[in-house]
Amino acid sequence: MTTLRAAIPDDLHEAVLAQAEREHISVDALISRTLRAAVALPLLGLSVEERAVRGNWEDFDRIMSRVPDAPPVPGDEK
């Protein structure tokens, strides 16, 4: 196992801590899973269109239902 150090903004750190707590997993596990997904998709050689075809609207709706109905974080406004 390798240790990776990264400087991240405080608001991102707080979001990572909150997400890990919501999912009842460690921050290390959350970051490992996220990095694995980020590097695995391009390695599959799939285009965005090919990945989109594999999507499922029911899964999308289920996941999006977990997003709180709140105003965007300052700086993320449209």
N, C-alpha and C positions, 0 to 999 in steps of 0.2 A: 504494500500500500504506500502511496506517495502523499505527502502533505503539500497542499497548494495554498499559497497566501495571496490575497487580493485586497486591494483598497477599493471599497465601495462607498457610495454616498450613504449618509446616516438614514435617510428615508427608505432606501432599499434594504438596509440592514434590518430596520424595524419591520418592514413588510415580510422579509424572510423569516424572522422570528415568529411573527404572527401566523404566517402560513404553516410553519412547522408545528406550532402549537395546535392549530385547527385540525391538522392531519394526524396529530399524535405521533409524530416522528421527530427524529433529531434533525438539527440544522444540517449536519453532515449528510444525512440520508437524503434530505430534500435537495441539497445542492448537487449531490452525486447523481440523483435521478434526473434532475433538470439538465445537467451537463451531458449525461449519457444520451438523452433524447435530442439535445441540440446537435451533437456530433453524429449521431446514428442516422438521422434522416438523410443528410447529404451523402453519407456513405452508401446508402441503399441505391443511389443512382436514380432516384425518382424525381421527376419534375414536380413543380407545384401542382400542375394540373393532374398528374397521376396520383399524387397524394390526396388531392381533393376528391377524386372519384372514390377513394377508399373511405371517405367520411360517412357519417351516419347522423341524420338530422335529429333522431331521438336522443342520441348521446349528446349532441350539441345542446339541445334544449335542456337536458338534465344538468349538464355542467353549467350552462348560463343561468339556470335558476338559482345557483348558489352565489351569484354575484350580487352584492348588496345594492339596493336602489338608493344610491347616494350621489351627490354631485362629484365631478371629477376632482382629482387632486390638483391643486394649483400648478399650472404649467401644462396640464394635460387637456385643457379645454380645447374645443374645436376651433 
